[in-house]
Amino acid sequence: MLKTIRSLGATLADLWRSSALIQGIMALTGFGTICYLEIVSREPSQVLAGLVGSMIGFYFGTKISQKE
């Protein structure tokens, strides 16, 4: 059990160092914001939509390039 926790901690530390964790949190937060605005019937600004689209595209683009 303790070995599993240490392994998880090491994995999270590696993700933090590579900033993948931060990128994922930012992409999900932006996507959640857009979804919330749509649910409450408020149109997100074009700037916000463009910014979130760029963040999500960058996040998934780096995932594809890391696999190659």
HUTACOR-V588451 format. One record per residue. RES is the residue in one letter. OMEGA is omega in radians with two decimals (999 if undefined). Layout:
((RES,OMEGA) (RES,OMEGA))
//
This chain:
((M,-3.13) (L,3.12) (K,3.11) (T,3.13) (I,3.11) (R,3.11) (S,3.10) (L,3.11) (G,3.12) (A,3.11) (T,3.12) (L,3.11) (A,3.09) (D,3.10) (L,3.13) (W,-3.14) (R,-3.14) (S,3.13) (S,3.10) (A,3.13) (L,3.13) (I,3.12) (Q,3.14) (G,3.13) (I,3.13) (M,3.14) (A,3.14) (L,3.10) (T,3.10) (G,3.11) (F,3.10) (G,3.11) (T,3.11) (I,3.12) (C,3.13) (Y,-3.14) (L,3.10) (E,-3.13) (I,-3.13) (V,3.06) (S,3.02) (R,-3.12) (E,3.09) (P,3.13) (S,3.14) (Q,3.12) (V,3.14) (L,-3.14) (A,3.11) (G,3.13) (L,-3.14) (V,3.10) (G,3.10) (S,3.14) (M,-3.12) (I,3.10) (G,3.11) (F,-3.12) (Y,-3.11) (F,3.07) (G,3.11) (T,3.11) (K,3.14) (I,-3.10) (S,3.12) (Q,-3.14) (K,-3.08) (E,999))
//
